[in-house]
């Protein structure tokens, strides 16, 4: 037996004590091993990737930073250079963009990215496209449309503002949408869909499960004059999901307010999308004047990540969006709820910036060894054309200081026009139809006019026999041998169409005898509904809560109703107990005292709906 000296034993004991002390001092949230991470690759792939990453890490730093090393310090975020464009529009003559990038890193240089892209320009504002990079965003694979609106539903007009996280076998993709056609995209709500694969197909949350007609994750309950609720951002800590969303509404005195709200959910609960807990307002982004301590002006949505090195939540957005003076702006938080402004970033930011995204892993975390990337869309100098934007990726650096560093607020941004070059390669990216909703009488055949798109949005017709259909109601339509869709019985059904690995929902409406396909403008009210089963109000709430119903008609069209619409349709509002609350102008609920009551909506013909109101 080899002799071990007392000195060696003593040194080993001291080293052991130091290691125990360091572990006990850590205060970062504990993450379950493998529970929230991306699916495992095979051991051979992991071994080779780890070897490659190890080589790069040694070149970058021989002493990796441990999580929690900078706990208690403040974040200093800077851009290392001006970055590079990963998308540019084809010309200055037509809308073309990939804005609001959501960037998910796998820790080995791989990035899954989601963007808002133009919709069909006729029925739908925005779609989501997906691309993957194997080399940290230097080059990208083919583009694919992975999410589109569901016609005649709560998200009929758009899917925009993507953010993604991964948990327990699913990629969850959040988005913004509306059905308010009359107010240019107001009255938005936040929605969510999920898939086992990063590029879909995605199933939307329907209020009880996944798939079918979508229901909001966070429904906007304010007056119908405002942008609403949406632009979700997600961070997972253990099994707790932090959800950050824009709330743009009006106060009881009809003063504009802009805020970022934060909610949490227990991801171990299969019904978590319907059981969110409101934690409060993370940041009040209401436009302010120069007399205030700091000026917010058209400050847009926050993208949030958890920085493990300092155990803080980091939120990044754009202030003075679309302006020549636009800049990045970032905040930090110790608890994920209460955020403090840190500083603007002007250096290396191109003017006309908007809708920023910061890269993070599957849980929304930035690890000490991760390369930090920031993506944003921009219009460039002196550009006023809407929807003609480039998207830029830039390397960023995280440092940590004892005091907040705001030195870059005095710097200048870059006044630079955008370049035009379009997509570098041509490939099919999706399938759609000229008419995403079809109307026919019993026995007639639908002709939606199917086509595929390439990544420059050129289109080509598809023969109907090459389209496959799933998830439709066989009592309402049938599929002929030649691929024809035949109207069978009155009703509405959503069908997913498939072509060469691409998919999207379309809607088939079989009309009853009382509705003619040639006279769709003379339809009658057939139903009323509320997005929310209950409304919670308080005299302390900063914003006004209003009654905003949706209506369906005999031609199956779904619309949100304004107070003016309700008056034209003869819809009346009544409150069971007006000692608890009343309904005022713009259908705003006015709290009187604590309690519960019910608000009823009734229309001619015995059509009605009701919602519970809780006053706290």
Order of alpha helices (4+ residues) and beta strands (2+ residues): alpha-alpha-beta-beta-beta-beta-beta-beta-beta-beta-beta-beta-beta-beta-beta-beta-beta-beta-beta-beta-beta-beta-beta-beta-beta-beta-beta-beta-beta-beta-beta-beta-beta-beta-beta-beta-beta-beta-alpha-beta-beta-beta-beta-beta
